[in-house]
Amino acid sequence: MEISRRSLGRLALGAGATAAGLVGVSAYTEESAKAATLQLKYRHHGFVFTSGGTNDIVTARNRAGHDMIKVVTAWGLPWTANNNQYINFIRDNFTHVIVRTATGDQGPLDANTAANELAPWYWAFEAAGKGGNLIFEIGNEPNIRPTSTPPYFRLVTSATEIQQWSASFKATAGKLRDAFPHARRVGGALAPWTDGYTTWLNNTDYKAAVGLCHFFGLHFFGDYYPNLGYVSWDNGWLNYMIGTLRGNAAYNGKKWLATEFGLNSNAMRGRDKGWHYADMMHHNSGPPATANKWGCNLWGGVYYHMDQGNTNGYGNVYPDGGDSNYYNYVIRPHTTDGCGN
């Protein structure tokens, strides 16, 4: 069962969320952003593809200058067929491609299943000398488990369950490392909920497991309050998480990759939402409050999600795209790297 991102985000916010990290929707216009003195860092950026065709993907890529995309092996047709025609299309249109396994979605992984899911992608990329462009995301949000009653998930905090997941992750990461040596790996992204983060992040089994990856995965989400005209990215858990990662050598020494982020709203037009995504990725100072804490750890991120059908509006900026002007007129001319990205 797929847990509603909208429900999870609202539950994670809590009653006091609106008091911190509020950013006015009108704060970022093309004119004001171009005139502002900004400290920006280039970070690789793109979207999670969930619905649409090749033309939709190219349109979204071109409007925002994206160099990265994320797909999932078991949903988001036609990718589920592992058809080389579509795999080759993705390979030839993006510099960095995240492919997430279906096994290990909110639970332990099976190493053989993961290898079978990812093999068609790896060998298609290797055939073009692009195996290093792949980033395999191993599993998804291990700190929650689906349930049949509201809120349709439970938090996982027991040492036994964390150990079981970590063992399955280590076996899977090791197999992928040996079978697909040129591909990079990302894992460990937890569902955005403050409760339980300390338990997971301080767990020695978990640290050892995600230590087998090139990137540490992050998920974070915000909300838009139409009646107030504000966006909240900083609702407690994101600052908490960044602070925890900063203070722990196991995570602070790695690059971080946001394999999901987005805004809980279908009320905000995609153009504005796209600008907020660009701000969240590239600002090193100024709003939103959390962005100045990324430093050189955050390597990049993909927003959830590009849905041609716009079936729920969550996180989606398609079809009006919108962030292209922000990237073209603000990010590109004024970005200094300095982080080796």
NORQUIVEN-V688027 format. One record per residue. N is the residue number from 1. PHI is phi as a letter, one per 30 degrees, with the letter a starting at -180 (999 if undefined). Layout:
n:N phi:PHI
n:N phi:PHI
This chain:
n:1 phi:999
n:2 phi:d
n:3 phi:d
n:4 phi:d
n:5 phi:d
n:6 phi:d
n:7 phi:d
n:8 phi:d
n:9 phi:d
n:10 phi:d
n:11 phi:d
n:12 phi:d
n:13 phi:d
n:14 phi:i
n:15 phi:d
n:16 phi:c
n:17 phi:d
n:18 phi:d
n:19 phi:d
n:20 phi:b
n:21 phi:i
n:22 phi:d
n:23 phi:b
n:24 phi:d
n:25 phi:d
n:26 phi:d
n:27 phi:d
n:28 phi:c
n:29 phi:c
n:30 phi:e
n:31 phi:d
n:32 phi:d
n:33 phi:d
n:34 phi:d
n:35 phi:d
n:36 phi:d
n:37 phi:c
n:38 phi:b
n:39 phi:c
n:40 phi:b
n:41 phi:b
n:42 phi:d
n:43 phi:b
n:44 phi:d
n:45 phi:b
n:46 phi:a
n:47 phi:b
n:48 phi:d
n:49 phi:d
n:50 phi:b
n:51 phi:a
n:52 phi:k
n:53 phi:c
n:54 phi:d
n:55 phi:d
n:56 phi:d
n:57 phi:d
n:58 phi:d
n:59 phi:d
n:60 phi:d
n:61 phi:d
n:62 phi:d
n:63 phi:d
n:64 phi:c
n:65 phi:i
n:66 phi:d
n:67 phi:c
n:68 phi:b
n:69 phi:b
n:70 phi:b
n:71 phi:b
n:72 phi:c
n:73 phi:d
n:74 phi:c
n:75 phi:a
n:76 phi:j
n:77 phi:e
n:78 phi:c
n:79 phi:d
n:80 phi:d
n:81 phi:d
n:82 phi:h
n:83 phi:d
n:84 phi:d
n:85 phi:e
n:86 phi:d
n:87 phi:d
n:88 phi:d
n:89 phi:d
n:90 phi:d
n:91 phi:e
n:92 phi:d
n:93 phi:c
n:94 phi:b
n:95 phi:d
n:96 phi:b
n:97 phi:b
n:98 phi:c
n:99 phi:c
n:100 phi:c
n:101 phi:d
n:102 phi:d
n:103 phi:d
n:104 phi:i
n:105 phi:d
n:106 phi:i
n:107 phi:l
n:108 phi:d
n:109 phi:c
n:110 phi:c
n:111 phi:d
n:112 phi:d
n:113 phi:d
n:114 phi:d
n:115 phi:d
n:116 phi:d
n:117 phi:d
n:118 phi:c
n:119 phi:e
n:120 phi:e
n:121 phi:d
n:122 phi:d
n:123 phi:d
n:124 phi:d
n:125 phi:d
n:126 phi:d
n:127 phi:d
n:128 phi:c
n:129 phi:i
n:130 phi:b
n:131 phi:e
n:132 phi:d
n:133 phi:d
n:134 phi:d
n:135 phi:b
n:136 phi:d
n:137 phi:c
n:138 phi:c
n:139 phi:i
n:140 phi:a
n:141 phi:h
n:142 phi:d
n:143 phi:d
n:144 phi:b
n:145 phi:b
n:146 phi:d
n:147 phi:b
n:148 phi:c
n:149 phi:b
n:150 phi:e
n:151 phi:d
n:152 phi:i
n:153 phi:a
n:154 phi:b
n:155 phi:d
n:156 phi:c
n:157 phi:b
n:158 phi:d
n:159 phi:d
n:160 phi:d
n:161 phi:d
n:162 phi:d
n:163 phi:d
n:164 phi:d
n:165 phi:d
n:166 phi:d
n:167 phi:d
n:168 phi:d
n:169 phi:d
n:170 phi:d
n:171 phi:d
n:172 phi:d
n:173 phi:d
n:174 phi:d
n:175 phi:d
n:176 phi:d
n:177 phi:d
n:178 phi:d
n:179 phi:d
n:180 phi:b
n:181 phi:d
n:182 phi:d
n:183 phi:d
n:184 phi:d
n:185 phi:b
n:186 phi:b
n:187 phi:a
n:188 phi:j
n:189 phi:d
n:190 phi:c
n:191 phi:d
n:192 phi:d
n:193 phi:b
n:194 phi:e
n:195 phi:e
n:196 phi:j
n:197 phi:d
n:198 phi:e
n:199 phi:e
n:200 phi:d
n:201 phi:d
n:202 phi:c
n:203 phi:d
n:204 phi:d
n:205 phi:d
n:206 phi:d
n:207 phi:e
n:208 phi:d
n:209 phi:d
n:210 phi:d
n:211 phi:d
n:212 phi:d
n:213 phi:c
n:214 phi:d
n:215 phi:b
n:216 phi:c
n:217 phi:d
n:218 phi:b
n:219 phi:b
n:220 phi:a
n:221 phi:b
n:222 phi:b
n:223 phi:b
n:224 phi:c
n:225 phi:c
n:226 phi:e
n:227 phi:d
n:228 phi:c
n:229 phi:i
n:230 phi:b
n:231 phi:c
n:232 phi:c
n:233 phi:c
n:234 phi:c
n:235 phi:c
n:236 phi:j
n:237 phi:d
n:238 phi:d
n:239 phi:d
n:240 phi:d
n:241 phi:d
n:242 phi:d
n:243 phi:d
n:244 phi:d
n:245 phi:d
n:246 phi:e
n:247 phi:d
n:248 phi:b
n:249 phi:e
n:250 phi:d
n:251 phi:c
n:252 phi:d
n:253 phi:d
n:254 phi:c
n:255 phi:d
n:256 phi:c
n:257 phi:b
n:258 phi:d
n:259 phi:d
n:260 phi:a
n:261 phi:a
n:262 phi:l
n:263 phi:c
n:264 phi:d
n:265 phi:a
n:266 phi:c
n:267 phi:c
n:268 phi:c
n:269 phi:d
n:270 phi:e
n:271 phi:e
n:272 phi:d
n:273 phi:d
n:274 phi:d
n:275 phi:d
n:276 phi:d
n:277 phi:d
n:278 phi:d
n:279 phi:d
n:280 phi:d
n:281 phi:d
n:282 phi:c
n:283 phi:d
n:284 phi:c
n:285 phi:b
n:286 phi:i
n:287 phi:d
n:288 phi:d
n:289 phi:e
n:290 phi:d
n:291 phi:d
n:292 phi:d
n:293 phi:c
n:294 phi:d
n:295 phi:h
n:296 phi:c
n:297 phi:d
n:298 phi:d
n:299 phi:d
n:300 phi:l
n:301 phi:a
n:302 phi:b
n:303 phi:d
n:304 phi:c
n:305 phi:a
n:306 phi:c
n:307 phi:b
n:308 phi:e
n:309 phi:d
n:310 phi:h
n:311 phi:d
n:312 phi:b
n:313 phi:i
n:314 phi:d
n:315 phi:i
n:316 phi:d
n:317 phi:c
n:318 phi:d
n:319 phi:c
n:320 phi:d
n:321 phi:h
n:322 phi:i
n:323 phi:d
n:324 phi:d
n:325 phi:d
n:326 phi:d
n:327 phi:d
n:328 phi:d
n:329 phi:c
n:330 phi:c
n:331 phi:d
n:332 phi:d
n:333 phi:d
n:334 phi:c
n:335 phi:c
n:336 phi:c
n:337 phi:d
n:338 phi:i
n:339 phi:c
n:340 phi:i
n:341 phi:d
